[in-house]
Amino acid sequence: MTSLIFDPFAGISGDMTLAALLDLGLDEAWLRDFIANIGIGDIAITVERVKRCGIAAPHISFSYPPEKAHRHLHHVVDIIDRTNTPERVKALAKDAFTRVAEAEARVHGTTVQKVHFHEVGATDAILDIVCVMAAVTELGFEKFYTRPIAVGSGWVDIEHGRYPVPAPATLGILRGMPLTGADLAGECTTPTGAAILATLTGGQAPPQHFVPGRTGFGAGTRDNQDRPNVLRVIEMLSAQNSEMLWMLQADIDDMAPEYAAAAQGALIAAGALDAVLLQVSMKKGRPAVRIEVLVPSDGVTAVERVLFTATTTIGVRRWPVERTILAREIEERSWRGQAIRWKRVTLPDGTSREKPEYEDVVRAAEALGLTPYEVRVALDGPQTNRA
């Protein structure tokens, strides 16, 4: 699986993203043909090579007949649905605009249906998002990461007036994602760029160790003197399968033990990757249970909330951890008429081991009138170190 890393050290916008994908290797003829047949209208695209603080990069702009861009979400969704694009592209584009609408609704105290798109509802914003989603699909990327997003500082003039940077809607779209660049002057990240990042990456950080492939730069309109106003995208060919997670921990000595198991299930349901219960002895010799929870960065808030509501703890410790995971795949096999999923993992030396999924073993045992152990033995046990 080829992955793409966004590196918005100077911010991100829709046109910067599309230009960076062109620089990465997207065929310009494909893009022009895609725009000509997209079904939005008479659109002209201009691509020129520019320099931003010494970095050569493409800059993209669209031209189209004058329009009124005060659209609602359902207008934008209708335009996207009528485009001549694959369903996956349409779904990603609609997801991005829905994120914008939800952020705008929170800011203005209204509903998603009543939100007016102004700048983000213009044809160029629709083109940016639809073309980017089509481009990453065309290039074959399936997984996306982002480094911290430079948002900038100062003030920006929009339809509603003069707003601080980052604009409230932009900040809402980027909720839960890593930000930087508050010392940079001007609006570095637009709502369109924020929506693209939020939809594709969800704020997930790239692995610390990876093998890079191609690199692309996309130029913004401004030519700042203090930094190259470009977005960098990096093709990731392979990576050490490690990820940054959070460990949450709470020690509880005033809750009936039978409720610990219910809390454990609630934590998993809230997004925890794992939750374990340990017996510990606290001060004054009180027996207690320690709950340790492994959580992705974007799930910390939700899982911590469950810790406070599903247990009697009044404090939660947390710290970042790095987890190395083996490459894995699932294969479904039929055994005595029962579907059994087998998980195979690849070891660092290239060999593999596999085992049947426990839940499928139990289900097959119940269906066949056997014990799970009998089914497990009949399946010949774990087949390890297979090349």
Short mmCIF file of the C-alpha atoms (twelve columns), coordinates in Angstrom:
data_MODEL
# 
_entry.id   MODEL 
# 
loop_
_atom_site.group_PDB 
_atom_site.id 
_atom_site.type_symbol 
_atom_site.label_atom_id 
_atom_site.label_alt_id 
_atom_site.label_comp_id 
_atom_site.label_asym_id 
_atom_site.label_seq_id 
_atom_site.Cartn_x 
_atom_site.Cartn_y 
_atom_site.Cartn_z 
_atom_site.pdbx_PDB_model_num 
ATOM 1   C CA . MET A 1   0.000   0.000   0.000   1 
ATOM 2   C CA . THR A 2   1.492   3.344   -1.072  1 
ATOM 3   C CA . SER A 3   0.932   6.159   1.388   1 
ATOM 4   C CA . LEU A 4   1.117   9.943   1.146   1 
ATOM 5   C CA . ILE A 5   2.493   12.300  3.771   1 
ATOM 6   C CA . PHE A 6   1.353   15.925  3.831   1 
ATOM 7   C CA . ASP A 7   3.980   18.349  5.137   1 
ATOM 8   C CA . PRO A 8   2.158   21.712  5.482   1 
ATOM 9   C CA . PHE A 9   5.086   23.583  7.072   1 
ATOM 10  C CA . ALA A 10  3.874   26.774  5.358   1 
ATOM 11  C CA . GLY A 11  0.180   25.886  5.364   1 
ATOM 12  C CA . ILE A 12  -2.157  24.297  2.874   1 
ATOM 13  C CA . SER A 13  -4.898  25.287  0.446   1 
ATOM 14  C CA . GLY A 14  -6.801  23.404  -2.215  1 
ATOM 15  C CA . ASP A 15  -4.800  24.752  -5.156  1 
ATOM 16  C CA . MET A 16  -1.493  24.139  -3.339  1 
ATOM 17  C CA . THR A 17  -2.510  20.514  -2.779  1 
ATOM 18  C CA . LEU A 18  -3.458  19.922  -6.396  1 
ATOM 19  C CA . ALA A 19  -0.255  21.602  -7.605  1 
ATOM 20  C CA . ALA A 20  1.843   19.467  -5.235  1 
ATOM 21  C CA . LEU A 21  0.224   16.304  -6.624  1 
ATOM 22  C CA . LEU A 22  1.085   17.470  -10.138 1 
ATOM 23  C CA . ASP A 23  4.682   17.979  -9.067  1 
ATOM 24  C CA . LEU A 24  4.657   14.542  -7.455  1 
ATOM 25  C CA . GLY A 25  3.771   12.863  -10.734 1 
ATOM 26  C CA . LEU A 26  0.088   13.400  -11.557 1 
ATOM 27  C CA . ASP A 27  -0.237  13.591  -15.335 1 
ATOM 28  C CA . GLU A 28  -1.221  17.142  -16.337 1 
ATOM 29  C CA . ALA A 29  -2.994  15.841  -19.451 1 
ATOM 30  C CA . TRP A 30  -5.082  13.561  -17.215 1 
ATOM 31  C CA . LEU A 31  -5.989  16.508  -14.986 1 
ATOM 32  C CA . ARG A 32  -7.012  18.704  -17.923 1 
ATOM 33  C CA . ASP A 33  -9.112  15.896  -19.385 1 
ATOM 34  C CA . PHE A 34  -10.683 15.250  -15.973 1 
ATOM 35  C CA . ILE A 35  -11.664 18.917  -15.589 1 
ATOM 36  C CA . ALA A 36  -12.993 19.089  -19.159 1 
ATOM 37  C CA . ASN A 37  -15.270 16.114  -18.528 1 
ATOM 38  C CA . ILE A 38  -16.190 16.709  -14.906 1 
ATOM 39  C CA . GLY A 39  -19.528 18.268  -15.790 1 
ATOM 40  C CA . ILE A 40  -19.295 21.440  -13.693 1 
ATOM 41  C CA . GLY A 41  -19.125 23.907  -16.553 1 
ATOM 42  C CA . ASP A 42  -16.725 25.747  -18.826 1 
ATOM 43  C CA . ILE A 43  -13.553 25.602  -16.742 1 
ATOM 44  C CA . ALA A 44  -10.082 26.683  -17.815 1 
ATOM 45  C CA . ILE A 45  -6.991  25.695  -15.842 1 
ATOM 46  C CA . THR A 46  -3.661  27.483  -15.860 1 
ATOM 47  C CA . VAL A 47  -0.507  25.751  -14.659 1 
ATOM 48  C CA . GLU A 48  2.711   27.730  -14.398 1 
ATOM 49  C CA . ARG A 49  6.090   27.038  -12.840 1 
ATOM 50  C CA . VAL A 50  7.043   29.599  -10.220 1 
ATOM 51  C CA . LYS A 51  9.674   29.954  -7.485  1 
ATOM 52  C CA . ARG A 52  8.955   30.469  -3.829  1 
ATOM 53  C CA . CYS A 53  12.139  31.340  -1.892  1 
ATOM 54  C CA . GLY A 54  14.176  29.314  -4.352  1 
ATOM 55  C CA . ILE A 55  11.868  26.285  -4.555  1 
ATOM 56  C CA . ALA A 56  10.498  25.682  -8.061  1 
ATOM 57  C CA . ALA A 57  6.913   24.468  -7.968  1 
ATOM 58  C CA . PRO A 58  3.743   24.526  -10.065 1 
ATOM 59  C CA . HIS A 59  1.026   27.050  -9.314  1 
ATOM 60  C CA . ILE A 60  -2.557  26.321  -10.389 1 
ATOM 61  C CA . SER A 61  -5.487  28.646  -11.008 1 
ATOM 62  C CA . PHE A 62  -8.957  28.131  -12.466 1 
ATOM 63  C CA . SER A 63  -11.047 30.511  -14.533 1 
ATOM 64  C CA . TYR A 64  -14.777 30.194  -15.111 1 
ATOM 65  C CA . PRO A 65  -17.834 32.413  -15.784 1 
ATOM 66  C CA . PRO A 66  -18.874 34.791  -12.952 1 
ATOM 67  C CA . GLU A 67  -21.163 33.228  -10.364 1 
ATOM 68  C CA . LYS A 68  -22.929 33.724  -7.078  1 
ATOM 69  C CA . ALA A 69  -21.219 31.447  -4.590  1 
ATOM 70  C CA . HIS A 70  -23.696 31.675  -1.679  1 
ATOM 71  C CA . ARG A 71  -24.575 28.003  -1.662  1 
ATOM 72  C CA . HIS A 72  -25.919 25.663  0.994   1 
ATOM 73  C CA . LEU A 73  -24.448 22.227  1.621   1 
ATOM 74  C CA . HIS A 74  -27.184 20.509  -0.370  1 
ATOM 75  C CA . HIS A 75  -26.341 22.681  -3.399  1 
ATOM 76  C CA . VAL A 76  -22.697 21.628  -3.214  1 
ATOM 77  C CA . VAL A 77  -23.617 17.976  -2.686  1 
ATOM 78  C CA . ASP A 78  -25.892 18.138  -5.734  1 
ATOM 79  C CA . ILE A 79  -23.070 19.581  -7.848  1 
ATOM 80  C CA . ILE A 80  -20.716 16.824  -6.678  1 
ATOM 81  C CA . ASP A 81  -23.301 14.102  -7.303  1 
ATOM 82  C CA . ARG A 82  -23.748 15.338  -10.875 1 
ATOM 83  C CA . THR A 83  -20.015 15.245  -11.641 1 
ATOM 84  C CA . ASN A 84  -18.638 12.539  -13.873 1 
ATOM 85  C CA . THR A 85  -16.423 11.029  -11.166 1 
ATOM 86  C CA . PRO A 86  -16.110 7.663   -9.361  1 
ATOM 87  C CA . GLU A 87  -18.293 7.119   -6.299  1 
ATOM 88  C CA . ARG A 88  -15.261 7.032   -3.973  1 
ATOM 89  C CA . VAL A 89  -14.238 10.492  -5.194  1 
ATOM 90  C CA . LYS A 90  -17.745 11.829  -4.668  1 
ATOM 91  C CA . ALA A 91  -17.894 10.366  -1.155  1 
ATOM 92  C CA . LEU A 92  -14.564 11.921  -0.158  1 
ATOM 93  C CA . ALA A 93  -15.531 15.311  -1.595  1 
ATOM 94  C CA . LYS A 94  -18.901 15.318  0.170   1 
ATOM 95  C CA . ASP A 95  -17.206 14.311  3.411   1 
ATOM 96  C CA . ALA A 96  -14.861 17.293  3.109   1 
ATOM 97  C CA . PHE A 97  -17.687 19.784  2.539   1 
ATOM 98  C CA . THR A 98  -19.740 18.258  5.347   1 
ATOM 99  C CA . ARG A 99  -16.826 18.929  7.703   1 
ATOM 100 C CA . VAL A 100 -16.793 22.561  6.588   1 
ATOM 101 C CA . ALA A 101 -20.548 22.852  7.098   1 
ATOM 102 C CA . GLU A 102 -20.365 21.317  10.582  1 
ATOM 103 C CA . ALA A 103 -17.597 23.705  11.599  1 
ATOM 104 C CA . GLU A 104 -19.457 26.720  10.204  1 
ATOM 105 C CA . ALA A 105 -22.656 25.652  11.960  1 
ATOM 106 C CA . ARG A 106 -20.874 25.472  15.319  1 
ATOM 107 C CA . VAL A 107 -19.332 28.916  14.829  1 
ATOM 108 C CA . HIS A 108 -22.543 30.644  13.756  1 
ATOM 109 C CA . GLY A 109 -24.946 28.785  16.028  1 
ATOM 110 C CA . THR A 110 -27.041 27.333  13.237  1 
ATOM 111 C CA . THR A 111 -27.629 23.977  11.552  1 
ATOM 112 C CA . VAL A 112 -25.638 22.242  8.859   1 
ATOM 113 C CA . GLN A 113 -28.595 22.600  6.490   1 
ATOM 114 C CA . LYS A 114 -28.806 26.373  6.991   1 
ATOM 115 C CA . VAL A 115 -25.094 27.164  6.711   1 
ATOM 116 C CA . HIS A 116 -24.230 29.496  3.832   1 
ATOM 117 C CA . PHE A 117 -21.052 28.605  1.964   1 
ATOM 118 C CA . HIS A 118 -19.377 31.771  0.776   1 
ATOM 119 C CA . GLU A 119 -15.751 31.482  -0.338  1 
ATOM 120 C CA . VAL A 120 -15.765 27.714  0.251   1 
ATOM 121 C CA . GLY A 121 -18.877 27.307  -1.877  1 
ATOM 122 C CA . ALA A 122 -17.290 28.898  -4.936  1 
ATOM 123 C CA . THR A 123 -16.611 26.819  -8.007  1 
ATOM 124 C CA . ASP A 124 -12.844 26.912  -7.490  1 
ATOM 125 C CA . ALA A 125 -13.202 25.430  -3.983  1 
ATOM 126 C CA . ILE A 126 -15.451 22.664  -5.351  1 
ATOM 127 C CA . LEU A 127 -12.944 22.031  -8.132  1 
ATOM 128 C CA . ASP A 128 -10.033 21.972  -5.691  1 
ATOM 129 C CA . ILE A 129 -11.621 19.374  -3.449  1 
ATOM 130 C CA . VAL A 130 -13.082 17.151  -6.175  1 
ATOM 131 C CA . CYS A 131 -9.857  17.254  -8.217  1 
ATOM 132 C CA . VAL A 132 -7.666  16.498  -5.191  1 
ATOM 133 C CA . MET A 133 -9.803  13.501  -4.222  1 
ATOM 134 C CA . ALA A 134 -9.732  12.260  -7.805  1 
ATOM 135 C CA . ALA A 135 -5.972  12.870  -8.062  1 
ATOM 136 C CA . VAL A 136 -5.015  10.876  -4.957  1 
ATOM 137 C CA . THR A 137 -7.245  8.072   -6.225  1 
ATOM 138 C CA . GLU A 138 -5.631  8.215   -9.664  1 
ATOM 139 C CA . LEU A 139 -2.169  8.086   -8.082  1 
ATOM 140 C CA . GLY A 140 -3.161  5.018   -6.079  1 
ATOM 141 C CA . PHE A 141 -2.750  6.394   -2.565  1 
ATOM 142 C CA . GLU A 142 -4.805  4.620   0.058   1 
ATOM 143 C CA . LYS A 143 -3.378  5.868   3.350   1 
ATOM 144 C CA . PHE A 144 -2.589  9.442   4.353   1 
ATOM 145 C CA . TYR A 145 -0.650  11.183  7.124   1 
ATOM 146 C CA . THR A 146 0.055   14.765  8.074   1 
ATOM 147 C CA . ARG A 147 2.807   16.565  9.876   1 
ATOM 148 C CA . PRO A 148 1.848   19.587  12.047  1 
ATOM 149 C CA . ILE A 149 -0.168  22.160  10.093  1 
ATOM 150 C CA . ALA A 150 1.023   25.767  9.938   1 
ATOM 151 C CA . VAL A 151 -2.024  27.987  10.461  1 
ATOM 152 C CA . GLY A 152 -0.479  31.470  10.601  1 
ATOM 153 C CA . SER A 153 -1.526  34.538  12.572  1 
ATOM 154 C CA . GLY A 154 -3.054  37.982  12.184  1 
ATOM 155 C CA . TRP A 155 -6.411  38.787  10.625  1 
ATOM 156 C CA . VAL A 156 -8.270  37.775  7.487   1 
ATOM 157 C CA . ASP A 157 -11.179 39.483  5.698   1 
ATOM 158 C CA . ILE A 158 -14.017 37.100  4.825   1 
ATOM 159 C CA . GLU A 159 -17.700 37.452  3.986   1 
ATOM 160 C CA . HIS A 160 -18.723 37.878  7.631   1 
ATOM 161 C CA . GLY A 161 -16.076 40.509  8.375   1 
ATOM 162 C CA . ARG A 162 -12.581 40.651  9.797   1 
ATOM 163 C CA . TYR A 163 -11.640 37.463  11.646  1 
ATOM 164 C CA . PRO A 164 -8.560  36.289  13.545  1 
ATOM 165 C CA . VAL A 165 -6.265  33.703  11.968  1 
ATOM 166 C CA . PRO A 166 -6.879  30.830  11.954  1 
ATOM 167 C CA . ALA A 167 -10.454 31.614  11.001  1 
ATOM 168 C CA . PRO A 168 -12.977 30.033  13.411  1 
ATOM 169 C CA . ALA A 169 -14.271 27.555  10.840  1 
ATOM 170 C CA . THR A 170 -10.741 26.509  9.873   1 
ATOM 171 C CA . LEU A 171 -9.902  25.918  13.518  1 
ATOM 172 C CA . GLY A 172 -13.096 23.892  13.919  1 
ATOM 173 C CA . ILE A 173 -12.261 21.683  10.946  1 
ATOM 174 C CA . LEU A 174 -8.785  21.053  12.374  1 
ATOM 175 C CA . ARG A 175 -10.090 20.074  15.802  1 
ATOM 176 C CA . GLY A 176 -7.922  17.330  17.288  1 
ATOM 177 C CA . MET A 177 -5.164  17.771  14.695  1 
ATOM 178 C CA . PRO A 178 -1.563  18.963  15.303  1 
ATOM 179 C CA . LEU A 179 -1.038  22.678  14.606  1 
ATOM 180 C CA . THR A 180 2.037   24.884  14.339  1 
ATOM 181 C CA . GLY A 181 3.142   28.116  12.661  1 
ATOM 182 C CA . ALA A 182 1.374   30.576  14.962  1 
ATOM 183 C CA . ASP A 183 4.394   32.852  14.487  1 
ATOM 184 C CA . LEU A 184 3.915   33.035  10.713  1 
ATOM 185 C CA . ALA A 185 2.160   36.130  9.393   1 
ATOM 186 C CA . GLY A 186 -1.053  35.770  7.410   1 
ATOM 187 C CA . GLU A 187 -3.548  33.002  6.759   1 
ATOM 188 C CA . CYS A 188 -1.464  29.940  5.935   1 
ATOM 189 C CA . THR A 189 -4.201  27.291  5.976   1 
ATOM 190 C CA . THR A 190 -7.562  27.833  4.299   1 
ATOM 191 C CA . PRO A 191 -10.825 26.052  5.154   1 
ATOM 192 C CA . THR A 192 -10.530 24.115  1.885   1 
ATOM 193 C CA . GLY A 193 -7.023  22.921  2.724   1 
ATOM 194 C CA . ALA A 194 -8.086  22.075  6.258   1 
ATOM 195 C CA . ALA A 195 -11.044 20.028  4.987   1 
ATOM 196 C CA . ILE A 196 -8.810  18.058  2.613   1 
ATOM 197 C CA . LEU A 197 -6.386  17.225  5.426   1 
ATOM 198 C CA . ALA A 198 -9.111  16.350  7.924   1 
ATOM 199 C CA . THR A 199 -10.906 14.089  5.451   1 
ATOM 200 C CA . LEU A 200 -7.859  12.225  4.177   1 
ATOM 201 C CA . THR A 201 -5.611  12.038  7.253   1 
ATOM 202 C CA . GLY A 202 -7.809  12.564  10.312  1 
ATOM 203 C CA . GLY A 203 -4.724  14.168  11.833  1 
ATOM 204 C CA . GLN A 204 -2.753  10.908  11.881  1 
ATOM 205 C CA . ALA A 205 0.983   11.513  12.201  1 
ATOM 206 C CA . PRO A 206 3.361   9.659   9.862   1 
ATOM 207 C CA . PRO A 207 5.654   6.909   11.137  1 
ATOM 208 C CA . GLN A 208 8.945   8.148   12.559  1 
ATOM 209 C CA . HIS A 209 10.914  5.841   10.261  1 
ATOM 210 C CA . PHE A 210 9.952   5.431   6.613   1 
ATOM 211 C CA . VAL A 211 11.388  5.095   3.127   1 
ATOM 212 C CA . PRO A 212 10.497  8.128   0.960   1 
ATOM 213 C CA . GLY A 213 9.668   7.964   -2.716  1 
ATOM 214 C CA . ARG A 214 8.782   10.945  -4.856  1 
ATOM 215 C CA . THR A 215 8.388   14.445  -3.421  1 
ATOM 216 C CA . GLY A 216 6.147   17.198  -4.754  1 
ATOM 217 C CA . PHE A 217 5.817   20.923  -4.025  1 
ATOM 218 C CA . GLY A 218 2.729   23.022  -4.701  1 
ATOM 219 C CA . ALA A 219 3.053   26.814  -4.709  1 
ATOM 220 C CA . GLY A 220 0.669   29.204  -2.995  1 
ATOM 221 C CA . THR A 221 -0.224  32.573  -4.496  1 
ATOM 222 C CA . ARG A 222 1.850   34.715  -2.133  1 
ATOM 223 C CA . ASP A 223 5.633   34.869  -2.461  1 
ATOM 224 C CA . ASN A 224 6.676   35.393  1.150   1 
ATOM 225 C CA . GLN A 225 10.222  36.454  1.849   1 
ATOM 226 C CA . ASP A 226 10.538  34.666  5.200   1 
ATOM 227 C CA . ARG A 227 9.618   31.167  4.019   1 
ATOM 228 C CA . PRO A 228 8.860   29.196  0.849   1 
ATOM 229 C CA . ASN A 229 5.101   29.408  0.463   1 
ATOM 230 C CA . VAL A 230 4.701   25.827  -0.716  1 
ATOM 231 C CA . LEU A 231 3.035   22.625  0.402   1 
ATOM 232 C CA . ARG A 232 5.241   19.545  0.361   1 
ATOM 233 C CA . VAL A 233 3.846   16.057  -0.189  1 
ATOM 234 C CA . ILE A 234 5.958   12.927  0.229   1 
ATOM 235 C CA . GLU A 235 5.292   9.485   -1.171  1 
ATOM 236 C CA . MET A 236 5.980   6.848   1.488   1 
ATOM 237 C CA . LEU A 237 7.136   3.595   -0.062  1 
ATOM 238 C CA . SER A 238 7.477   1.610   3.133   1 
ATOM 239 C CA . ALA A 239 7.768   2.146   6.842   1 
ATOM 240 C CA . GLN A 240 8.769   0.485   10.004  1 
ATOM 241 C CA . ASN A 241 5.351   -0.453  11.251  1 
ATOM 242 C CA . SER A 242 5.355   1.786   14.289  1 
ATOM 243 C CA . GLU A 243 2.795   4.274   15.453  1 
ATOM 244 C CA . MET A 244 2.559   6.885   18.165  1 
ATOM 245 C CA . LEU A 245 -0.203  6.193   20.676  1 
ATOM 246 C CA . TRP A 246 -1.208  7.359   24.148  1 
ATOM 247 C CA . MET A 247 -1.315  5.329   27.324  1 
ATOM 248 C CA . LEU A 248 -4.008  6.384   29.807  1 
ATOM 249 C CA . GLN A 249 -3.842  5.005   33.330  1 
ATOM 250 C CA . ALA A 250 -6.059  5.245   36.400  1 
ATOM 251 C CA . ASP A 251 -5.869  3.532   39.822  1 
ATOM 252 C CA . ILE A 252 -9.245  2.945   41.511  1 
ATOM 253 C CA . ASP A 253 -9.854  1.702   45.048  1 
ATOM 254 C CA . ASP A 254 -13.452 2.775   45.637  1 
ATOM 255 C CA . MET A 255 -15.391 0.952   42.911  1 
ATOM 256 C CA . ALA A 256 -17.027 -2.455  43.169  1 
ATOM 257 C CA . PRO A 257 -14.834 -4.901  41.164  1 
ATOM 258 C CA . GLU A 258 -17.688 -6.222  39.013  1 
ATOM 259 C CA . TYR A 259 -18.044 -2.811  37.365  1 
ATOM 260 C CA . ALA A 260 -14.430 -2.792  36.169  1 
ATOM 261 C CA . ALA A 261 -15.254 -5.271  33.406  1 
ATOM 262 C CA . ALA A 262 -18.143 -3.076  32.206  1 
ATOM 263 C CA . ALA A 263 -15.793 -0.075  32.143  1 
ATOM 264 C CA . GLN A 264 -13.287 -2.098  30.143  1 
ATOM 265 C CA . GLY A 265 -15.909 -2.838  27.493  1 
ATOM 266 C CA . ALA A 266 -17.013 0.799   27.383  1 
ATOM 267 C CA . LEU A 267 -13.425 1.948   26.826  1 
ATOM 268 C CA . ILE A 268 -12.995 -0.423  23.882  1 
ATOM 269 C CA . ALA A 269 -16.306 0.766   22.437  1 
ATOM 270 C CA . ALA A 270 -15.130 4.381   22.775  1 
ATOM 271 C CA . GLY A 271 -12.102 3.748   20.572  1 
ATOM 272 C CA . ALA A 272 -9.394  2.278   22.811  1 
ATOM 273 C CA . LEU A 273 -7.134  -0.192  21.023  1 
ATOM 274 C CA . ASP A 274 -6.664  -2.154  24.221  1 
ATOM 275 C CA . ALA A 275 -7.708  -1.920  27.872  1 
ATOM 276 C CA . VAL A 276 -6.280  -4.087  30.643  1 
ATOM 277 C CA . LEU A 277 -7.135  -4.485  34.329  1 
ATOM 278 C CA . LEU A 278 -4.378  -5.032  36.886  1 
ATOM 279 C CA . GLN A 279 -4.571  -5.744  40.594  1 
ATOM 280 C CA . VAL A 280 -2.526  -3.225  42.624  1 
ATOM 281 C CA . SER A 281 -2.140  -2.188  46.245  1 
ATOM 282 C CA . MET A 282 -2.540  1.517   46.950  1 
ATOM 283 C CA . LYS A 283 -1.619  3.618   49.975  1 
ATOM 284 C CA . LYS A 284 -2.878  2.406   53.343  1 
ATOM 285 C CA . GLY A 285 -2.811  -1.096  51.888  1 
ATOM 286 C CA . ARG A 286 -6.061  -0.702  49.956  1 
ATOM 287 C CA . PRO A 287 -6.590  -3.282  47.188  1 
ATOM 288 C CA . ALA A 288 -7.359  -1.548  43.908  1 
ATOM 289 C CA . VAL A 289 -7.633  -2.036  40.165  1 
ATOM 290 C CA . ARG A 290 -5.392  -0.253  37.696  1 
ATOM 291 C CA . ILE A 291 -6.898  0.391   34.269  1 
ATOM 292 C CA . GLU A 292 -4.404  0.903   31.430  1 
ATOM 293 C CA . VAL A 293 -5.754  1.985   28.072  1 
ATOM 294 C CA . LEU A 294 -3.934  2.261   24.719  1 
ATOM 295 C CA . VAL A 295 -5.463  4.980   22.561  1 
ATOM 296 C CA . PRO A 296 -4.770  6.658   19.170  1 
ATOM 297 C CA . SER A 297 -4.130  10.397  19.489  1 
ATOM 298 C CA . ASP A 298 -7.476  11.326  17.943  1 
ATOM 299 C CA . GLY A 299 -9.360  9.174   20.471  1 
ATOM 300 C CA . VAL A 300 -7.815  10.417  23.726  1 
ATOM 301 C CA . THR A 301 -10.598 12.866  24.568  1 
ATOM 302 C CA . ALA A 302 -13.419 10.363  24.033  1 
ATOM 303 C CA . VAL A 303 -11.702 7.546   25.923  1 
ATOM 304 C CA . GLU A 304 -10.696 9.796   28.812  1 
ATOM 305 C CA . ARG A 305 -14.305 10.936  29.091  1 
ATOM 306 C CA . VAL A 306 -15.388 7.293   29.457  1 
ATOM 307 C CA . LEU A 307 -12.763 6.731   32.154  1 
ATOM 308 C CA . PHE A 308 -14.308 9.549   34.180  1 
ATOM 309 C CA . THR A 309 -17.920 8.517   33.587  1 
ATOM 310 C CA . ALA A 310 -17.698 4.706   33.679  1 
ATOM 311 C CA . THR A 311 -15.434 4.511   36.739  1 
ATOM 312 C CA . THR A 312 -15.037 6.393   40.001  1 
ATOM 313 C CA . THR A 313 -11.566 7.714   39.220  1 
ATOM 314 C CA . ILE A 314 -10.895 11.413  39.800  1 
ATOM 315 C CA . GLY A 315 -7.627  11.542  37.877  1 
ATOM 316 C CA . VAL A 316 -6.077  10.047  34.726  1 
ATOM 317 C CA . ARG A 317 -2.372  9.822   33.901  1 
ATOM 318 C CA . ARG A 318 -1.255  9.894   30.295  1 
ATOM 319 C CA . TRP A 319 1.949   9.678   28.284  1 
ATOM 320 C CA . PRO A 320 2.875   9.056   24.630  1 
ATOM 321 C CA . VAL A 321 4.101   5.610   23.643  1 
ATOM 322 C CA . GLU A 322 5.410   4.172   20.401  1 
ATOM 323 C CA . ARG A 323 4.140   0.770   19.333  1 
ATOM 324 C CA . THR A 324 5.824   -1.430  16.748  1 
ATOM 325 C CA . ILE A 325 3.425   -3.727  14.941  1 
ATOM 326 C CA . LEU A 326 3.988   -6.596  12.530  1 
ATOM 327 C CA . ALA A 327 2.509   -6.467  9.048   1 
ATOM 328 C CA . ARG A 328 -0.635  -8.551  9.031   1 
ATOM 329 C CA . GLU A 329 -3.374  -9.833  6.781   1 
ATOM 330 C CA . ILE A 330 -6.612  -11.729 7.222   1 
ATOM 331 C CA . GLU A 331 -7.576  -14.737 5.097   1 
ATOM 332 C CA . GLU A 332 -10.959 -16.443 5.369   1 
ATOM 333 C CA . ARG A 333 -11.071 -20.218 4.942   1 
ATOM 334 C CA . SER A 334 -13.927 -22.698 5.023   1 
ATOM 335 C CA . TRP A 335 -13.734 -25.571 7.535   1 
ATOM 336 C CA . ARG A 336 -16.582 -28.092 7.857   1 
ATOM 337 C CA . GLY A 337 -18.934 -25.520 6.373   1 
ATOM 338 C CA . GLN A 338 -17.823 -22.810 8.815   1 
ATOM 339 C CA . ALA A 339 -16.024 -19.605 7.793   1 
ATOM 340 C CA . ILE A 340 -12.832 -19.225 9.826   1 
ATOM 341 C CA . ARG A 341 -10.692 -16.107 9.575   1 
ATOM 342 C CA . TRP A 342 -6.938  -16.673 9.895   1 
ATOM 343 C CA . LYS A 343 -4.609  -13.853 10.907  1 
ATOM 344 C CA . ARG A 344 -1.134  -14.068 9.384   1 
ATOM 345 C CA . VAL A 345 1.689   -11.807 10.567  1 
ATOM 346 C CA . THR A 346 5.059   -11.324 8.883   1 
ATOM 347 C CA . LEU A 347 8.132   -11.354 11.099  1 
ATOM 348 C CA . PRO A 348 11.156  -9.077  10.548  1 
ATOM 349 C CA . ASP A 349 13.107  -11.934 8.931   1 
ATOM 350 C CA . GLY A 350 10.385  -12.452 6.317   1 
ATOM 351 C CA . THR A 351 8.884   -15.607 7.822   1 
ATOM 352 C CA . SER A 352 5.304   -15.671 9.021   1 
ATOM 353 C CA . ARG A 353 3.022   -17.227 11.562  1 
ATOM 354 C CA . GLU A 354 -0.744  -17.532 11.638  1 
ATOM 355 C CA . LYS A 355 -3.623  -18.496 13.863  1 
ATOM 356 C CA . PRO A 356 -7.442  -18.692 13.583  1 
ATOM 357 C CA . GLU A 357 -9.465  -15.892 15.093  1 
ATOM 358 C CA . TYR A 358 -10.773 -16.920 18.508  1 
ATOM 359 C CA . GLU A 359 -14.307 -15.613 17.930  1 
ATOM 360 C CA . ASP A 360 -14.632 -17.714 14.757  1 
ATOM 361 C CA . VAL A 361 -13.363 -20.819 16.588  1 
ATOM 362 C CA . VAL A 362 -16.000 -20.339 19.305  1 
ATOM 363 C CA . ARG A 363 -18.761 -19.725 16.760  1 
ATOM 364 C CA . ALA A 364 -17.795 -22.822 14.747  1 
ATOM 365 C CA . ALA A 365 -17.673 -24.902 17.930  1 
ATOM 366 C CA . GLU A 366 -21.192 -23.838 18.889  1 
ATOM 367 C CA . ALA A 367 -22.492 -24.579 15.399  1 
ATOM 368 C CA . LEU A 368 -20.901 -28.058 15.286  1 
ATOM 369 C CA . GLY A 369 -21.523 -29.126 18.866  1 
ATOM 370 C CA . LEU A 370 -17.835 -29.202 19.749  1 
ATOM 371 C CA . THR A 371 -15.688 -27.438 22.312  1 
ATOM 372 C CA . PRO A 372 -13.521 -24.538 21.155  1 
ATOM 373 C CA . TYR A 373 -10.424 -26.546 22.128  1 
ATOM 374 C CA . GLU A 374 -11.510 -29.452 19.909  1 
ATOM 375 C CA . VAL A 375 -11.958 -27.092 16.991  1 
ATOM 376 C CA . ARG A 376 -8.587  -25.487 17.670  1 
ATOM 377 C CA . VAL A 377 -6.826  -28.869 17.713  1 
ATOM 378 C CA . ALA A 378 -8.648  -29.942 14.545  1 
ATOM 379 C CA . LEU A 379 -7.423  -26.849 12.800  1 
ATOM 380 C CA . ASP A 380 -3.888  -28.255 13.354  1 
ATOM 381 C CA . GLY A 381 -2.785  -25.589 15.770  1 
ATOM 382 C CA . PRO A 382 -0.730  -22.490 14.973  1 
ATOM 383 C CA . GLN A 383 1.343   -22.841 11.835  1 
ATOM 384 C CA . THR A 384 4.456   -20.897 12.629  1 
ATOM 385 C CA . ASN A 385 7.495   -19.664 10.723  1 
ATOM 386 C CA . ARG A 386 6.078   -20.289 7.308   1 
ATOM 387 C CA . ALA A 387 8.137   -18.638 4.571   1 
# 
